[in-house]
């Protein structure tokens, strides 16, 4: 069986060079799904970009999402006829666009889709994430049918969290991929 195509789904404002997603892109050859506008994200536009990336992938897909990319995964999965092409989703540090301080910038992203995903998923959340409360991240995991991983006090699980190449994360991803076949 061919290796899956790993699609990186950064969040709002993209993932900079020190972010684990950018490091994984360089180290492992994963494919970043590019968006038309990283600064003023529109849910429908981002969903179309993901749909096109899934359709263009030469093999079944594994989604590796961070922050708003997690919310994108749920929104896309609710509407796409191509979820069967996804083997699994690795969801890290979801952002919550329904938070009062984010609503104005991310108005096309709420309400957050809370439907069960049709593919295996794992959601990693932090107890002190400034963009999503611990309880809200747990709610996302439960609604989406994702296995929940408590990462302790790790901030937003981004470059500021000091994860570097994040070997623990890549190990978790490989375990998820093996479990999903």
Z-matrix of the N, CA and C atoms (Angstrom, degrees):
N
C 1 1.458
C 2 1.536 1 109.03
N 3 1.326 2 117.95 1 133.53
C 4 1.471 3 120.68 2 -178.16
C 5 1.528 4 111.27 3 -68.59
N 6 1.320 5 115.25 4 154.06
C 7 1.461 6 120.04 5 176.54
C 8 1.522 7 109.34 6 -64.05
N 9 1.333 8 117.04 7 143.88
C 10 1.461 9 118.99 8 177.91
C 11 1.529 10 111.01 9 -69.93
N 12 1.306 11 115.40 10 158.71
C 13 1.453 12 122.42 11 171.84
C 14 1.522 13 107.50 12 -85.87
N 15 1.319 14 117.07 13 120.55
C 16 1.467 15 120.64 14 179.62
C 17 1.523 16 108.37 15 -94.04
N 18 1.336 17 115.13 16 118.21
C 19 1.459 18 121.76 17 179.15
C 20 1.519 19 109.42 18 -103.90
N 21 1.323 20 116.18 19 123.62
C 22 1.464 21 122.71 20 177.07
C 23 1.523 22 109.12 21 -88.85
N 24 1.326 23 115.49 22 129.11
C 25 1.464 24 121.42 23 -179.89
C 26 1.526 25 108.71 24 -118.34
N 27 1.337 26 117.50 25 88.59
C 28 1.467 27 119.83 26 177.54
C 29 1.522 28 111.25 27 -66.17
N 30 1.311 29 114.43 28 166.36
C 31 1.455 30 120.47 29 177.18
C 32 1.511 31 112.43 30 -93.60
N 33 1.321 32 114.11 31 -165.49
C 34 1.458 33 123.30 32 179.75
C 35 1.526 34 109.66 33 -53.16
N 36 1.295 35 118.41 34 131.93
C 37 1.462 36 126.89 35 179.33
C 38 1.532 37 113.24 36 76.79
N 39 1.344 38 116.94 37 9.16
C 40 1.467 39 122.58 38 175.71
C 41 1.529 40 110.79 39 69.43
N 42 1.303 41 117.12 40 177.13
C 43 1.463 42 123.35 41 177.60
C 44 1.525 43 108.45 42 -109.37
N 45 1.331 44 116.35 43 121.20
C 46 1.456 45 121.63 44 -178.21
C 47 1.518 46 112.52 45 -72.62
N 48 1.334 47 117.87 46 178.31
C 49 1.461 48 122.23 47 -173.84
C 50 1.529 49 114.70 48 -62.41
N 51 1.334 50 118.86 49 -26.00
C 52 1.469 51 121.14 50 -179.82
C 53 1.525 52 112.83 51 -88.30
N 54 1.322 53 117.36 52 -7.01
C 55 1.471 54 122.33 53 -178.78
C 56 1.527 55 109.64 54 -71.89
N 57 1.320 56 117.02 55 144.03
C 58 1.471 57 120.69 56 -179.39
C 59 1.529 58 111.58 57 -58.21
N 60 1.351 59 119.03 58 -32.24
C 61 1.469 60 119.19 59 178.70
C 62 1.527 61 110.78 60 -64.22
N 63 1.322 62 117.15 61 -42.43
C 64 1.468 63 120.38 62 178.87
C 65 1.520 64 110.53 63 -66.76
N 66 1.317 65 116.78 64 -38.81
C 67 1.468 66 120.61 65 177.76
C 68 1.529 67 110.42 66 -64.55
N 69 1.333 68 116.58 67 -42.57
C 70 1.463 69 119.60 68 178.78
C 71 1.526 70 111.17 69 -65.69
N 72 1.316 71 117.69 70 -36.26
C 73 1.467 72 121.26 71 177.02
C 74 1.524 73 109.20 72 -59.00
N 75 1.337 74 116.89 73 -45.54
C 76 1.464 75 121.52 74 -179.37
C 77 1.525 76 112.20 75 -71.53
N 78 1.319 77 116.81 76 -42.74
C 79 1.473 78 121.15 77 -175.23
C 80 1.523 79 113.69 78 -76.02
N 81 1.329 80 116.68 79 -38.12
C 82 1.469 81 120.66 80 -170.05
C 83 1.527 82 113.81 81 -115.01
N 84 1.326 83 117.18 82 -2.20
C 85 1.464 84 119.69 83 178.12
C 86 1.514 85 114.48 84 73.31
N 87 1.331 86 117.60 85 22.14
C 88 1.460 87 120.36 86 177.97
C 89 1.531 88 109.49 87 -68.75
N 90 1.327 89 116.27 88 160.51
C 91 1.464 90 122.38 89 -175.92
C 92 1.519 91 110.91 90 -105.96
N 93 1.333 92 116.08 91 122.16
C 94 1.469 93 121.07 92 176.27
C 95 1.524 94 108.36 93 -82.13
N 96 1.327 95 116.68 94 130.21
C 97 1.458 96 120.77 95 172.75
C 98 1.525 97 106.91 96 -79.38
N 99 1.327 98 115.83 97 113.94
C 100 1.465 99 121.27 98 -178.44
C 101 1.529 100 110.33 99 -79.65
N 102 1.314 101 114.97 100 144.43
C 103 1.461 102 121.13 101 177.77
C 104 1.521 103 109.52 102 -115.39
N 105 1.325 104 116.38 103 152.79
C 106 1.466 105 120.96 104 179.20
C 107 1.521 106 111.71 105 -66.84
N 108 1.329 107 117.14 106 -37.56
C 109 1.460 108 120.57 107 -176.11
C 110 1.521 109 108.89 108 -141.76
N 111 1.326 110 116.07 109 105.94
C 112 1.467 111 121.43 110 -179.82
C 113 1.526 112 111.38 111 -77.88
N 114 1.329 113 117.83 112 -23.35
C 115 1.464 114 121.00 113 -173.38
C 116 1.527 115 113.24 114 -90.46
N 117 1.334 116 116.44 115 -31.65
C 118 1.463 117 121.38 116 177.37
C 119 1.524 118 108.14 117 -125.82
N 120 1.334 119 116.12 118 74.64
C 121 1.459 120 120.59 119 -172.72
C 122 1.527 121 113.21 120 -71.34
N 123 1.314 122 115.16 121 132.75
C 124 1.464 123 121.48 122 174.96
C 125 1.520 124 108.54 123 -110.75
N 126 1.318 125 116.21 124 125.28
C 127 1.462 126 120.85 125 -173.77
C 128 1.529 127 112.40 126 -55.21
N 129 1.321 128 118.08 127 -47.63
C 130 1.464 129 120.16 128 -178.30
C 131 1.521 130 112.64 129 -61.71
N 132 1.324 131 116.58 130 -40.94
C 133 1.461 132 121.44 131 178.66
C 134 1.528 133 110.19 132 -64.31
N 135 1.323 134 116.56 133 -46.64
C 136 1.470 135 119.92 134 -179.97
C 137 1.528 136 110.89 135 -63.56
N 138 1.328 137 117.12 136 -37.79
C 139 1.468 138 120.32 137 178.47
C 140 1.529 139 110.80 138 -63.02
N 141 1.335 140 117.29 139 -40.66
C 142 1.466 141 121.10 140 179.56
C 143 1.526 142 110.40 141 -65.35
N 144 1.318 143 117.83 142 -40.93
C 145 1.465 144 120.74 143 178.14
C 146 1.536 145 110.40 144 -61.62
N 147 1.329 146 116.74 145 -41.56
C 148 1.469 147 120.16 146 178.00
C 149 1.529 148 110.15 147 -66.25
N 150 1.311 149 117.48 148 -43.30
C 151 1.469 150 120.98 149 178.57
C 152 1.528 151 110.79 150 -57.09
N 153 1.321 152 116.13 151 -45.92
C 154 1.469 153 119.83 152 -179.64
C 155 1.525 154 111.22 153 -64.97
N 156 1.330 155 117.26 154 -37.77
C 157 1.471 156 120.36 155 179.00
C 158 1.526 157 111.16 156 -66.85
N 159 1.321 158 116.86 157 -40.54
C 160 1.471 159 120.51 158 178.28
C 161 1.524 160 110.01 159 -64.13
N 162 1.327 161 117.21 160 -43.76
C 163 1.465 162 121.03 161 179.81
C 164 1.523 163 112.36 162 -67.14
N 165 1.330 164 117.57 163 -31.26
C 166 1.465 165 121.30 164 -178.66
C 167 1.527 166 112.66 165 -82.01
N 168 1.321 167 117.59 166 -15.77
C 169 1.466 168 120.89 167 -176.41
C 170 1.526 169 110.36 168 -64.76
N 171 1.338 170 117.06 169 134.20
C 172 1.463 171 120.50 170 -177.89
C 173 1.526 172 113.85 171 -75.64
N 174 1.327 173 117.57 172 -16.33
C 175 1.462 174 122.71 173 -179.32
C 176 1.525 175 108.32 174 -136.22
N 177 1.346 176 118.05 175 169.80
C 178 1.463 177 119.50 176 174.44
C 179 1.531 178 110.62 177 -53.44
N 180 1.314 179 115.68 178 156.34
C 181 1.455 180 122.96 179 -167.22
C 182 1.530 181 112.33 180 -110.89
N 183 1.333 182 115.19 181 145.09
C 184 1.459 183 123.35 182 166.63
C 185 1.526 184 105.76 183 -118.01
N 186 1.329 185 115.86 184 126.63
C 187 1.464 186 121.24 185 179.50
C 188 1.524 187 109.08 186 -93.91
N 189 1.332 188 116.47 187 130.94
C 190 1.459 189 122.49 188 177.42
C 191 1.528 190 106.57 189 -122.17
N 192 1.332 191 115.33 190 100.16
C 193 1.453 192 121.54 191 -170.08
C 194 1.517 193 112.14 192 -110.77
N 195 1.335 194 115.15 193 146.05
C 196 1.461 195 121.31 194 172.78
C 197 1.521 196 109.39 195 -129.25
N 198 1.322 197 116.70 196 139.72
C 199 1.453 198 124.21 197 171.77
C 200 1.525 199 111.77 198 57.18
N 201 1.341 200 118.47 199 -118.71
C 202 1.456 201 121.09 200 -179.92
C 203 1.529 202 110.95 201 -64.17
N 204 1.327 203 117.73 202 -21.89
C 205 1.463 204 120.89 203 174.55
C 206 1.522 205 112.43 204 -60.61
N 207 1.338 206 117.27 205 -30.46
C 208 1.477 207 121.00 206 175.98
C 209 1.526 208 110.06 207 -67.35
N 210 1.327 209 115.84 208 -43.42
C 211 1.464 210 121.49 209 179.52
C 212 1.535 211 109.18 210 -65.82
N 213 1.331 212 116.04 211 -38.35
C 214 1.465 213 121.75 212 175.09
C 215 1.522 214 110.88 213 -58.80
N 216 1.317 215 117.37 214 -44.75
C 217 1.466 216 121.23 215 -178.95
C 218 1.525 217 110.89 216 -56.72
N 219 1.332 218 116.76 217 -46.67
C 220 1.471 219 120.70 218 -179.27
C 221 1.526 220 111.46 219 -66.23
N 222 1.332 221 116.86 220 -42.07
C 223 1.466 222 120.48 221 -179.31
C 224 1.532 223 110.72 222 -65.53
N 225 1.333 224 115.97 223 -45.40
C 226 1.466 225 120.60 224 179.96
C 227 1.536 226 110.47 225 -62.15
N 228 1.328 227 116.18 226 -44.82
C 229 1.469 228 120.38 227 -176.57
C 230 1.529 229 111.94 228 -62.82
N 231 1.329 230 116.95 229 -29.92
C 232 1.464 231 120.01 230 179.59
C 233 1.527 232 111.61 231 -67.61
N 234 1.329 233 117.48 232 -29.87
C 235 1.465 234 121.11 233 -172.80
C 236 1.526 235 115.30 234 -108.15
N 237 1.321 236 117.89 235 -24.35
C 238 1.457 237 120.35 236 -172.57
C 239 1.525 238 112.54 237 -74.67
N 240 1.323 239 114.47 238 145.87
C 241 1.468 240 120.98 239 171.91
C 242 1.529 241 110.42 240 -93.11
N 243 1.332 242 116.84 241 7.78
C 244 1.459 243 121.22 242 -174.38
C 245 1.521 244 113.92 243 -118.61
N 246 1.322 245 116.73 244 22.32
C 247 1.470 246 119.41 245 179.06
C 248 1.527 247 111.76 246 -64.46
N 249 1.331 248 117.29 247 -21.73
C 250 1.471 249 120.44 248 178.09
C 251 1.532 250 111.58 249 -64.17
N 252 1.328 251 117.50 250 -17.71
C 253 1.464 252 121.02 251 179.00
C 254 1.534 253 112.29 252 -81.46
N 255 1.342 254 117.01 253 -8.06
C 256 1.461 255 121.64 254 -178.82
C 257 1.523 256 109.44 255 -95.96
N 258 1.333 257 115.27 256 123.81
C 259 1.475 258 121.02 257 178.71
C 260 1.524 259 110.91 258 -81.91
N 261 1.340 260 116.79 259 -38.28
C 262 1.463 261 120.72 260 -178.94
C 263 1.524 262 109.33 261 -168.92
N 264 1.344 263 114.85 262 168.53
C 265 1.470 264 120.99 263 177.95
C 266 1.523 265 109.19 264 -135.19
N 267 1.316 266 114.91 265 132.00
C 268 1.470 267 124.57 266 177.64
C 269 1.526 268 105.31 267 -108.18
N 270 1.331 269 116.57 268 107.82
C 271 1.460 270 122.89 269 -170.56
C 272 1.524 271 109.07 270 -111.01
N 273 1.320 272 117.09 271 119.22
C 274 1.462 273 121.37 272 -171.29
C 275 1.524 274 111.12 273 -124.42
N 276 1.327 275 115.94 274 128.01
C 277 1.463 276 121.20 275 174.13
C 278 1.510 277 113.77 276 53.12
N 279 1.340 278 118.39 277 60.74
C 280 1.463 279 118.55 278 -178.71
C 281 1.526 280 110.82 279 -59.68
N 282 1.311 281 115.56 280 142.55
C 283 1.458 282 120.09 281 170.54
C 284 1.520 283 108.18 282 -90.75
N 285 1.302 284 117.32 283 157.91
C 286 1.462 285 120.55 284 179.53
C 287 1.528 286 109.68 285 -117.75
N 288 1.343 287 117.28 286 97.30
C 289 1.459 288 120.11 287 -177.71
C 290 1.529 289 113.53 288 -67.91
N 291 1.322 290 117.23 289 -8.90
C 292 1.464 291 120.46 290 177.72
C 293 1.529 292 112.28 291 -85.76
N 294 1.334 293 118.12 292 -6.01
C 295 1.475 294 120.29 293 174.93
C 296 1.514 295 108.96 294 -61.96
N 297 1.315 296 116.37 295 139.14
C 298 1.461 297 120.93 296 -174.45
C 299 1.532 298 112.79 297 -53.19
N 300 1.331 299 117.13 298 -41.75
C 301 1.466 300 119.58 299 -176.27
C 302 1.525 301 113.11 300 -74.60
N 303 1.333 302 118.34 301 -9.47
C 304 1.470 303 121.54 302 179.99
C 305 1.527 304 113.24 303 -108.80
N 306 1.327 305 117.00 304 -14.30
C 307 1.466 306 120.64 305 -172.88
C 308 1.520 307 113.77 306 -57.41
N 309 1.323 308 117.91 307 -41.27
C 310 1.475 309 119.81 308 -176.46
C 311 1.526 310 111.46 309 -64.39
N 312 1.343 311 117.33 310 -41.42
C 313 1.463 312 120.51 311 -177.87
C 314 1.526 313 112.30 312 -78.33
N 315 1.333 314 117.27 313 -25.00
C 316 1.466 315 120.75 314 -172.76
C 317 1.529 316 112.13 315 -121.78
N 318 1.338 317 116.59 316 38.19
C 319 1.470 318 119.54 317 -172.98
C 320 1.520 319 114.63 318 -63.46
N 321 1.336 320 118.63 319 -26.74
C 322 1.468 321 118.69 320 179.18
C 323 1.534 322 111.95 321 -77.71
N 324 1.328 323 117.15 322 -3.54
C 325 1.468 324 121.67 323 -174.56
C 326 1.522 325 113.87 324 -100.01
N 327 1.314 326 117.49 325 -1.76
C 328 1.462 327 118.57 326 177.53
C 329 1.520 328 109.82 327 -124.57
N 330 1.304 329 117.51 328 148.91
C 331 1.462 330 124.80 329 4.09
C 332 1.530 331 112.31 330 -70.93
N 333 1.331 332 114.30 331 150.40
C 334 1.465 333 120.67 332 176.56
C 335 1.529 334 108.51 333 -68.61
N 336 1.330 335 116.58 334 135.13
C 337 1.467 336 121.47 335 176.54
C 338 1.523 337 108.47 336 -68.01
N 339 1.323 338 116.54 337 127.71
C 340 1.465 339 121.96 338 -176.89
C 341 1.532 340 111.22 339 -118.17
N 342 1.333 341 117.26 340 30.57
C 343 1.468 342 121.54 341 179.03
C 344 1.529 343 109.94 342 -86.54
N 345 1.332 344 115.26 343 150.55
C 346 1.463 345 120.77 344 177.76
C 347 1.529 346 109.66 345 -64.52
N 348 1.327 347 115.63 346 134.76
C 349 1.460 348 120.87 347 176.42
C 350 1.520 349 109.71 348 -72.55
N 351 1.316 350 116.84 349 148.30
C 352 1.459 351 122.02 350 -177.52
C 353 1.523 352 112.31 351 -93.31
N 354 1.330 353 116.72 352 16.18
C 355 1.465 354 122.05 353 179.12
C 356 1.524 355 107.37 354 -144.55
N 357 1.343 356 117.17 355 156.71
C 358 1.462 357 119.99 356 179.76
C 359 1.521 358 111.39 357 -60.58
N 360 1.326 359 115.09 358 142.10
C 361 1.465 360 119.53 359 -179.25
C 362 1.524 361 109.77 360 -146.67
N 363 1.317 362 113.98 361 154.42
C 364 1.460 363 122.05 362 174.44
C 365 1.526 364 106.68 363 -131.32
N 366 1.333 365 116.48 364 132.71
C 367 1.457 366 121.07 365 180.00
C 368 1.524 367 109.36 366 -117.70
N 369 1.329 368 115.77 367 124.56
C 370 1.458 369 122.41 368 178.29
C 371 1.516 370 108.66 369 -105.28
N 372 1.322 371 116.08 370 123.53
C 373 1.454 372 121.13 371 -179.16
C 374 1.512 373 111.51 372 -127.26
N 375 1.331 374 114.66 373 160.44
C 376 1.458 375 122.14 374 -177.85
C 377 1.526 376 110.31 375 -117.00
N 378 1.319 377 115.62 376 149.48
C 379 1.464 378 120.78 377 -179.68
C 380 1.523 379 112.98 378 -75.75
N 381 1.322 380 118.08 379 -17.61
C 382 1.466 381 120.32 380 -178.33
C 383 1.529 382 111.93 381 -128.96
N 384 1.326 383 116.26 382 38.42
C 385 1.464 384 121.26 383 178.21
C 386 1.534 385 108.43 384 -73.02
N 387 1.333 386 118.22 385 123.03
C 388 1.466 387 119.72 386 -178.62
C 389 1.536 388 113.86 387 -72.16
N 390 1.326 389 117.91 388 -11.72
C 391 1.457 390 121.00 389 -176.58
C 392 1.530 391 114.10 390 -109.42
N 393 1.330 392 116.55 391 -0.97
C 394 1.463 393 120.21 392 179.16
C 395 1.518 394 108.47 393 -163.17
N 396 1.315 395 116.75 394 124.41
C 397 1.466 396 118.88 395 179.31
C 398 1.530 397 110.00 396 -66.69
N 399 1.318 398 115.27 397 155.89
C 400 1.462 399 121.76 398 179.27
C 401 1.533 400 110.44 399 -57.72
N 402 1.330 401 116.17 400 -45.59
C 403 1.472 402 120.08 401 -179.09
C 404 1.529 403 111.24 402 -64.67
N 405 1.318 404 117.06 403 -38.84
C 406 1.470 405 120.12 404 179.61
C 407 1.529 406 110.19 405 -66.18
N 408 1.322 407 117.52 406 -41.31
C 409 1.468 408 120.30 407 176.78
C 410 1.533 409 110.41 408 -60.85
N 411 1.318 410 116.66 409 -40.87
C 412 1.480 411 120.15 410 176.75
C 413 1.524 412 110.95 411 -64.30
N 414 1.333 413 117.33 412 -37.20
C 415 1.468 414 120.81 413 176.60
C 416 1.526 415 110.84 414 -62.88
N 417 1.333 416 116.08 415 -42.82
C 418 1.467 417 119.32 416 177.20
C 419 1.527 418 110.34 417 -58.94
N 420 1.326 419 116.90 418 -48.31
C 421 1.470 420 120.87 419 -179.07
C 422 1.525 421 110.67 420 -57.42
N 423 1.318 422 116.66 421 -46.43
C 424 1.465 423 120.50 422 -178.81
C 425 1.530 424 110.99 423 -64.00
N 426 1.320 425 116.81 424 -46.87
C 427 1.473 426 120.69 425 -178.24
C 428 1.516 427 111.41 426 -62.98
N 429 1.330 428 115.98 427 -40.47
C 430 1.462 429 120.35 428 -176.43
C 431 1.530 430 112.69 429 -83.27
N 432 1.348 431 117.66 430 -4.79
C 433 1.466 432 120.76 431 -178.50
C 434 1.509 433 112.23 432 70.93
N 435 1.334 434 117.14 433 27.07
C 436 1.467 435 122.11 434 -177.97
C 437 1.528 436 110.33 435 -93.07
N 438 1.318 437 116.59 436 143.85
C 439 1.455 438 120.40 437 171.38
C 440 1.525 439 107.99 438 -64.14
N 441 1.326 440 116.41 439 137.39
C 442 1.464 441 121.96 440 -175.56
C 443 1.520 442 110.71 441 -98.77
N 444 1.330 443 116.98 442 133.75
C 445 1.457 444 122.64 443 175.97
C 446 1.528 445 108.45 444 -126.23
N 447 1.327 446 116.50 445 120.01
C 448 1.460 447 123.38 446 177.73
C 449 1.534 448 107.81 447 -86.47
N 450 1.319 449 117.22 448 113.22
C 451 1.468 450 122.18 449 -178.27
C 452 1.531 451 112.56 450 -93.43
N 453 1.325 452 117.16 451 10.91
C 454 1.457 453 120.17 452 179.38
C 455 1.518 454 111.65 453 69.74
N 456 1.315 455 116.51 454 -148.64
C 457 1.473 456 121.93 455 -179.69
C 458 1.523 457 109.29 456 -90.13
N 459 1.329 458 116.35 457 84.33
C 460 1.466 459 122.01 458 -175.11
C 461 1.524 460 112.08 459 -120.87
N 462 1.330 461 118.20 460 17.69
C 463 1.454 462 120.44 461 179.89
C 464 1.520 463 111.90 462 61.04
N 465 1.313 464 116.72 463 -140.85
C 466 1.472 465 121.91 464 -176.44
C 467 1.535 466 112.23 465 -88.75
N 468 1.321 467 117.07 466 9.49
C 469 1.473 468 121.66 467 179.85
C 470 1.533 469 110.25 468 54.85
N 471 1.332 470 114.44 469 48.19
C 472 1.456 471 121.38 470 -178.59
C 473 1.524 472 109.24 471 -130.23
N 474 1.316 473 118.06 472 -162.74
C 475 1.469 474 120.98 473 -178.90
C 476 1.530 475 111.42 474 -59.31
N 477 1.336 476 117.34 475 -37.67
C 478 1.469 477 120.81 476 179.55
C 479 1.528 478 112.43 477 -64.67
N 480 1.316 479 117.72 478 -18.32
C 481 1.472 480 122.25 479 179.13
C 482 1.530 481 111.62 480 -79.79
N 483 1.347 482 117.40 481 -7.04
C 484 1.461 483 121.12 482 177.94
C 485 1.520 484 114.14 483 69.80
N 486 1.325 485 117.28 484 33.47
C 487 1.466 486 120.97 485 -177.01
C 488 1.527 487 113.06 486 -78.13
N 489 1.334 488 117.88 487 -20.44
C 490 1.461 489 120.58 488 -178.71
C 491 1.523 490 110.83 489 59.72
N 492 1.337 491 116.08 490 -132.24
C 493 1.467 492 120.95 491 177.60
C 494 1.530 493 111.92 492 -75.05
N 495 1.315 494 117.45 493 -9.33
C 496 1.457 495 126.81 494 176.20
C 497 1.533 496 112.74 495 49.97
N 498 1.350 497 116.40 496 65.95
C 499 1.456 498 119.92 497 179.96
C 500 1.532 499 113.49 498 -60.90
N 501 1.342 500 117.61 499 -32.73
C 502 1.476 501 119.66 500 177.71
C 503 1.522 502 110.33 501 -63.96
N 504 1.335 503 115.79 502 -38.46
C 505 1.465 504 120.12 503 179.44
C 506 1.514 505 112.27 504 -66.47
N 507 1.334 506 117.26 505 -44.83
C 508 1.470 507 119.47 506 -179.14
C 509 1.522 508 109.91 507 -66.04
N 510 1.332 509 117.67 508 -33.87
C 511 1.470 510 120.83 509 176.32
C 512 1.528 511 110.19 510 -64.71
N 513 1.335 512 117.06 511 -42.67
C 514 1.474 513 121.09 512 177.81
C 515 1.528 514 110.30 513 -63.09
N 516 1.344 515 116.04 514 -41.53
C 517 1.465 516 120.10 515 178.79
C 518 1.529 517 110.40 516 -60.71
N 519 1.336 518 117.15 517 -46.35
C 520 1.465 519 119.83 518 -179.73
C 521 1.529 520 111.55 519 -63.37
N 522 1.322 521 117.39 520 -36.73
C 523 1.464 522 120.69 521 176.84
C 524 1.516 523 110.48 522 -64.42
N 525 1.328 524 117.02 523 -44.32
C 526 1.476 525 121.37 524 177.97
C 527 1.521 526 110.24 525 -61.15
N 528 1.322 527 117.01 526 -44.45
C 529 1.463 528 121.21 527 -179.62
C 530 1.536 529 111.27 528 -62.89
N 531 1.322 530 116.52 529 -39.24
C 532 1.470 531 120.35 530 178.72
C 533 1.525 532 110.73 531 -66.21
N 534 1.330 533 116.02 532 -42.51
C 535 1.466 534 120.51 533 179.34
C 536 1.521 535 111.33 534 -63.72
N 537 1.343 536 116.43 535 -37.76
C 538 1.462 537 120.85 536 -177.59
C 539 1.528 538 112.73 537 -79.10
N 540 1.332 539 115.90 538 -8.65
C 541 1.477 540 119.41 539 178.53
C 542 1.502 541 109.67 540 83.37
